[in-house]
Amino acid sequence: MAAPLSSGSPGSGGDLAARAECALADLLQQSHLLRPDAIEEVFGAAVRPLGIAEVRVYLADLQQRQLESLPIPDGQNGHRREGADGREGAKGSESLAIDSTIAGYAFRTVTIQHVPAAESQGGYRVWVPLVDGTERLGVLSLLASDIGEAMLDRCRALASLAGLVIVAKSSYSDTYAQVRRSGRMALQAELIWGFLVPRTFATDRVLVAATLEPAYEAGGDAFDYSVLGDHLNVSIFDALGHDLAAGLLASVGVASCRSTRRAGGTLSDVVRRADSAIAGQFADIRFVTALVCDLDLSTGLFSWIPCGHPPPLLIRGNKVIKELARRPVPPLGLGGIHSHGQPDEGATAPVYTERLEPGDRVLLYTDGVTEGRSADGTPFGLDRLSDFIIRHSNDGIPAPETMRRLNHAISEYQRGRLQDDATIVLVEWLPDHPERNLIPLCGGSSWVPGPVRPATFVTGPEAARSGFARLTYMESDELDGAAALRWTDPGRADPGWPDAQSARRTAADSAEAAVGALYDAAAVGLIRLAYLMLGDRPSAEDVLAEQQRV
C-alpha cells in the first residue's frame, strides 16, 4: 500500500524542477541494469521526492480489451498492495476493462486522466497513457499529491521514459509478454507475432494503423512496413491455410520483403524474390496472396503490385472513392514469376500507381475480414468495413482506436469464432495534426469528437467504487467518452447521481477546466445544462439563463 500523501507541494517551483531533472537522469542511468519486473519499484523510489507516492504499470492485452497490472516481483510475495481503485488485490494483480474504466478511457483517448484517490491514500490517482512512439502499450497509474500543470508534465515525462524502458526490456524478457496474454498461443501465432512490426506508427507525413485477429490462433496473415527516407514500404500477406505451415509461409513472405528491400531492391524485385523463395521451398503446393506497396511521402505517389490479393480501397474525405483494382500477378509461390525455383531475370511484375491527395487513406485488408459471416450467414462485406472506418473517422476517433474497435466488431460479428484470419492496414498520407490524438496530452485534449450529441450520464460498478460519474456523448450507437467530468461526494453511501446543488457546483467548477480549452462555448454550455437538468427539473428562467450564458 502506498503511503498517504500530504497536501501541498513538496517544494518550490525551481527546486521541484531541479529534483525532477535529477530523478529522470537517475532513472536513465539505472535503466541499463534494471530488471524488467522491478520497473515499478525503481521508478517509484526515484519520483517519490516529486510528490508521486506510487507507480503502477498496466499493459494492454493483445486484443486490447483489458489493462493488466504487472505481477509483484519475487521477494515481495508476502505483501499486498492497494489497487488503483483503493482496494487491495491478491498479490497486487488487477485487470481493468478498457471500454468501461477511467484507466481504459485514458488508453482509448491517449489523454491524461485523474480522479481523487481513495480516502486512505489521499491525493489524486493519475492515469497516463504508455506509448512507444505512437504505439499504445498501456497506462501508468500514479498517486500524485496534486494535479497542477507542472505535476502533469512530470507524469507525462515519467510515462514516456517508462514506455521506452518497457519496449527495450521486452526484447530479452518474457515478463511483459506474459502480462499481455490472456490465453495459450498457437505455434504459428507465436511465429507471426514474433516478427510483426508495431500496430501503430506515425510521423508528420504518414500514419499507419493495423490490426490482426485472432490474436492467439493467427495462422497465415501478416503485415509489414518500413520508412526509409521519403518512402514508406508497406505490405500485407495472406498465406494458404491456418496451420504451422501457413505461419512459415507468411514468415517467408515478410523475410523476402525485408531482405530485398534492405538490399535496395524495387517492388518488382520483392515480388520476384518472394515468389521464388516460396515456390522453391513449398514446391507449388502452397501460396501467399499479397499486396506489396510503396508510398512516396514527398509526392503522395502510391505504387503497388497485387499478387492475387483483394485490391486496396482509396478513402477520400468521408467516402470510398474507388477500389484500386488492377490486373494482379499470381499469388506468391505459384510460379508466375519464377522458373524452376530460380528467379527469372526477364520477368518483371507490373507496378501500378495512384496519386494521393493530402489526408487520403489507403486501406489494405485480407479476405478474412469481408468474408467472415454472422450467425445467419451474412458476410461482413466491403460496405460494412468501409462504413465502419468512415463513420468512426467522422466522429473524430483516431485511427488506432478505430482499428481496435473494428477488430472487436469483426470478432463479435462472427460470435468470437473467426473462420479465417482477419488483417487490416490503414495508411494515411499527410494526416491532420497527428500529435493531437496519438501522443499523451492532458485532460481529454487529444480527442475532439464530431458534432455534440445529446449528453448521457454513465455509471456502473467501477464508477461506484471509485466515486465518480462520467459524462459521455451518445455517438453512432456507442458510448464514446467525449469528456470526463468527475463528480464526487464522500458523504453519500451511493455515489450514483448528483443532486441539483452538486450538479450546479460541478458544472461551474469543472466544465471549463475539463474541456473548456477545446470545446467552444456552446459545447460547454450544453454540458452545464445537462448537469443542471440531471439534478432537478429546471425552471424556464434557469434554462433561459443558461442559454444566455452560452
N, C-alpha and C positions, 0 to 999 in steps of 0.2 A: 504494500500500500504506500502511495506517495504521501510524504509529509504534508500537512495542511499548509497552505500558502498564507503568508501575512499580507495585509493590504499595503498598497503604496508601491512606489518604485524602489528597486533595490539600489539605486544610486543616481547621481546626477546624470544629465544627458551626455556630457562629454566623457565622464568616467565610464558610463554604460557602453558607449560606442567603443571605447578602448577595450573593455572587457570582451565585448562581442567579437572584435577583431582577433584578440588573443585566443578566444575559445575556438573559432574556426581554424586558426593557424594550428592550434594544438590538435584538433581533430584530423586535419590533413596529415600531420606528422604521424599520428597514431594509426591512421588508416592502413599504412603499409603492412603492419603486423597484426591488424585487427582480426580476431576470429569472427567468422560470419554470424555466429549465434550470439555474439556479445555486443552487437551494434547498439541495442537499447541501453545497456549498462554504461558503455563508454560515452555515448552521446549524452546520456542523462547526466553523468557526472560533470561533463565539460560545460554544460549550459545551465547548471543549477545556479551559479552566481548571477545569471542574467534574469532570474525570476521565472525560470521554467523548471518545475519540480518533477516532471515525469515525461518520459519519451517512450512512445509505443509505436511499433510498426505493424501495419495491416497491409497485406498483399492481396490483390485480386486473384481469384482462382482463374483457371484457363478459360472458362466460359464467361467470365466476368459477371457472375451472379452474386458472389459473396466476397466480403473482405475478411481475410483470415489473419489472426494475430500470430506473431512468432511464438514458438514454444519457449519456455523458460530454459536457459542453459543448464547443463549438468552442474550439480553442486548447489543449485538453488531450488531443487525439487521440494524441499520441505517448506517453502514459503508460498503463501497465497497473496496475490495482489488484486487490488480492486480493478474491475473492468472500467472501460471508458464511460459506462453509464452509471457508475457508482456502486455496482455490485461486485462481489468477489466471485471469481470463476475458478474452477478447478485448475490448478497449476497455471492460472492466468490465461488459459485458452479462451478465445472468443471469436464468434463468427457474426458478422454484421451484413445484413442484406443490402445490396447496392441500390435496389429500387425503392426502399422504404425506410431508410435511416438518414440522419443528418450526415454521417460519415459517407454514406453512399451518394448523397447529394453533392458533397464536395468532390467526390470522384467523378460523377457524371458531368458536372458543370466545370470542372477544373477551376474551382474557386475556393478560397479560404473561408471556412465557416466556423462559427463559435457560439457556444451556449454557456450559461452559468454552470459551473461544475457542481458535483454533489456537495451537500452542506458540510459533510465531514472533510472534504478536500479543500474547499474554498477556491477562489479564483475562477478561471474560465477554462473550459475544455475547447481547445482549438484543433480543428481538422484541416490539415494542409495536404493537397494532392502531392503524391510522389510521382515524378515523371523522369524518364530518361530521354532527354531531348524533348520530344513531344509524345513519346510512348507512355501511356498511363500504366504505372506499376501498382499503385495502391494509394494509401493515405498515411500520413504521420499524425498521430494523436499526441497533443502536447497539453500539459497542465500549466497554464500561464497565469502570472499574477495580475496582468492587465491585458487589454486588447487595443491599446493605442497604436498609432501608425508605426512607431518605432519598434514595438514588440512584434507586430505582424510582419514587418520587414525582416526581423531576426528569424522568425518562424519560417518564412519563405526561404531564406538563405540556408537554414538548417536542413529543410526538406530537400533542397537542391543537392546539397552535399550528400545527404543520406541516399538519394536516388542513385548518384554516381557510384557510391560505395557498394550498394546492393548489386548493381549491374556488374561491377568489376569482380566482386567476390563470387558471383553466380557461375563464373567460368570454371572454378575449381572447387565448388562445394555444392552438395545437394540440399543444403539447409533450406534455401528459398524455394527450390523446385518441389520439395515435399509439401511445404506450406500451401503452395498454389494448386495442389492436386486434390481432387475430391473423389477420385476413382482410380481403378487399375488401368494402366495404359497398355494398349496392344503394341507388339513389337514394331509393326510398320508405322504406327503413330509416333512411337519413340524416335524412330529413324527420321521421320519427316520434321517433327518439332525440333530435332537436334540441329538441322541446317536452315530452318526458316529465319528470315530477317524479321525485325520487329514489325508489328501490325500497323504502326503509325510512323510516318516520317514527314517532316515539313521544313521548308526554307521560305524565304520571302518570295520565291519564284515558283514553287511547286509544293503540292501536298499529296501524300499517298496514304490511303487508309484501306486496310484489308481485314478480312475475316475468314475463318476456316472452321467448318463443323462437319462431322462430330469430332470434338477435341480428343477424345480418348480412343476412338476407333478409326481415325482417319486412315484411308488406305492409299490412294494414289493421287490425290490433289496436292499441289504445291504452288507457291508463288515466289518471285524473287525480284529484287530491284537494286539498283546501284546508281549513284550520282558520280559522274566523272567530268569535271569541267562544266561545260554548258550543256551536258546531255544527261538525261535520265533514261537508263535502260530498265525496262520492266517486262516481266514475263509471267505467264500463268500456264500451268501444266495439269493435265487430267489423264492419268495412266489407266490402262485397261485393268479391271479387277479391283478387289478390295483386300487382298491378302498381302503377305510379306513381299511377294514378287512385285506387286504394284508399288509398294513403297520403294523398292530398289529401282524400279523404272523411273519413278519421279525423281529420285535422288540422282540418277544418271543424267536426266534432262537438266536439272539445276546445275550439276557439276560441269556438264558440257558447256552450258551457257556461261558460267563464270570463267571457266578455263579459257574459252575462246575470246571472251570479252576482255579479260585481263592481258591477253596476248595481243590486243589491238585489233581483233577481228571485227568484221561487219556483221549485220544481222544475217545476211546470207551465209556467212561463214559459220555462225552459231547454229543455224538450222542444219547445214551440211554435216557439221561435226556431231551434233546430237543424233541425227538420223543414222549416221554411220555407226556410232557407238552402240545405240540401242539395237539396231539390226544385227550387228556383229555379235553382240552378247546374247540376244534372245532369239536369234535365228528366225525372224519374221513371224513368230507366233504371238508376240506382244507388241503393243504400240502405245504411243502417247500423243494425244492431241495437245496443241499448244498455240498460244499467241506470243510471238516474240516481237517486242516493240521498242521504239526509241522516241524520246521527246526532246527536241531542241529547245532548251529553256530560254534561249535568246529570241528565237523567231516564232515559236509555237508550232513548228512543223512536226506533226506526229507521223511516224513511219512504223509500219508493222508488216509481219508475214503471218498469215493464217495457215496453220497446219492442221486442217481437219477440225477446227475448233469453232464454237459459236462466235459470230462476229462481235466486235465491240459496239457499245452504244455511245453516241455522242449526245451529251446533255448540254443545252444552252439555255440559260435563264431558267424558266420553270417548265421546260418540256424537252422530251427526247426529239431531236430534230432529224435524226437518221440512225439507221444501223450501218456501220461501216462494213457492209457486206461486199467482199471481193472473191474472186475465184481462188480457192485455197489450194495449197500443195497437199499431198497426202500426209497423214499423221506421221510423226517421227517414228522410224523403225520399220516402216512398210516398204522401204527400198526405192522410194520415188526419186531420191537424190543421192543414191549410192550405187556402187557396182561391186558385187561380190564381196561385200564387207569392207571395201576400201572407198575413200572419198572419190567422187567423180569430179575432177577439177573443172570439167566442162559444163557441169550442171549448176545453175545458179537460180535460187528461189527468187521469184519476183517480189519486189518491195513496193508496197502501196503507201501513199501519203495522203494526209489531210491537214489543211491549215487551220489551226485553232485560233479562237479569239480569247482575249483575257477573261478569266472566270469560267471558261469551258471545262467540262468534266468528261472524262472518258471512263466508261465502266466495262471492266473485263469480268467475266464470270464463267463458271463451269456449268454443264447441263444438269448437274445435280440440284442446282438452285431452281431452275424453271420447270424441271420435270418432276420434282417432288410432289406427291399427291396427298390430298386430305383424306378423311375417312370415307367420303363419298366418291373418291376417285378423281376429283377435280385437280388438275395440275396447278402449281403455284403461278406459273406463267410469267411471260415477259412484261405484260402490262402491270401486274401486281408488283413486280420487282421495281420497275421504273417509277411507278406511282409512289411507292414507299419512300424511295430516296428523294424524290422531288418534294413530296409533302413535308418530310422532316426538314429538308433544307429550307423550305419556305417558312417554317416555324422557327428558324434561327438555330436549329440544333446542329452542333459541329459534326463534321464528317466521321470522326472516330466513334462518337456516341451513336450516330445513325447506324454505323456498321454493327455496333454492339446490339442495338435493338433489332436490326434486321436479322442478325444471327439467331436471336431468340425467336423472332417471328417465324423464320423458316423451320426451326425445330418444332415449335408449337403447332405449326400448320400440319406437320406430319406426326403429331402426337408424340414427339420425342424419339421417334424411330425412323431415322433417315434411311431411305433406300440406296442413297448414293452420297458421296462426299459433296459438300456444297462450299464453294470458294468464290469470293468476290474481291476484286481490287478496284478501288476508285482513285483516279488520278485527276487532279485539278491543276490547271496551269494558271499562274498568277492569281492565287487566292487573295481574297479581300481581307487584309489585316489579320493574318493567321495568329498573331500573338494575342489577339483578344480572346480567343477561345481554346487555345492549345497549351498555354503555359499559365501557371497559377497567378491569379490576381485576388484581390481582397473583396469579400462581401458580395459575391454574385456579379461582379462587374465584368466577368468574361462571357456571360451568356445573356444576350439581349434577345428575347423572343420576338415573334412577329406581333400582329395586332393583339391588343389586350382583349382577352375573353372574359366572360363572367367569372368572378372570383369565388373560390370554394375553399372552406377550411378542411384540412385533413388531419385527423387524429388517429391514434391507434396505440397498441401496446408499447411501442418504442416511445411515442410521444408522451404517454402517461408516465413511463418510468423516468424519463429524463426531464419531465416537467416543461414541455414546450408544445405549442401548437404551431403548425406550419401553414402559411398561406400559399396556395398554388393557383395556377390557371388551368382550366379545362381546355386542352388543345388536342384536336384530332382524336377524340375519344380516348385520350390518355391523360394521366395526371403528370404534367411536366412541371418541375419546380421552376418558377419564374422569379420568385422572391422567397426569402427565408426569414420572415419576420417572426421572431420568437416572443412568446408571452409566458411569464412565469408568475406563480402565486404560491409560495411555500405554505401559506396559511390554509390552503384548501386541500382536502384529502384527495379529491379528484381534480386534476388539473383541467381536464375537459374544456368547456367553453368559457371564455372570459365574460364577466358581467359588463354592463354598459360602461361603468366608470373605468374599469381596467381596459376595455376596448378603446375608449377615447384616449386614455393616457398612453397606451401603446402606440396608437396611431400618431399622436402628437410627438411622442419622444423618439419613435423608432423608424417611421416611414422614410424620412429624408436620409437618415443615417444609413439605412439598409440599401435603398435603391435610388435615392434622390439624385445621385451623381449621374445616373444613366437613364433613368426614366423621366420623361417630361412631366410637366405639372399635371396634365390630365391623368396620366397613369398613377401618379402618387395620390391624386385626389380620389381616384376610383378605389385604391387600396384603403384609404382612410374611410371612405364611405362604406366599404364592405365591413370594416371593423365596427363602424357605428351601427350599421343595420344588424350586425350579428348580436350585439348586446341587447338592444331592445328596439321596438318599432319606432323609428324617428318621426318626429312631427314634420309638418310641411316646412316650418321655419328652419328646422335642423337641416333638412335636405337642401333648402334654398341657400342657407349659409355655406354649406359645403360646396355647392356648385359655384357660388360667388367666389370662394377662396380659390377654386381651380381657375 
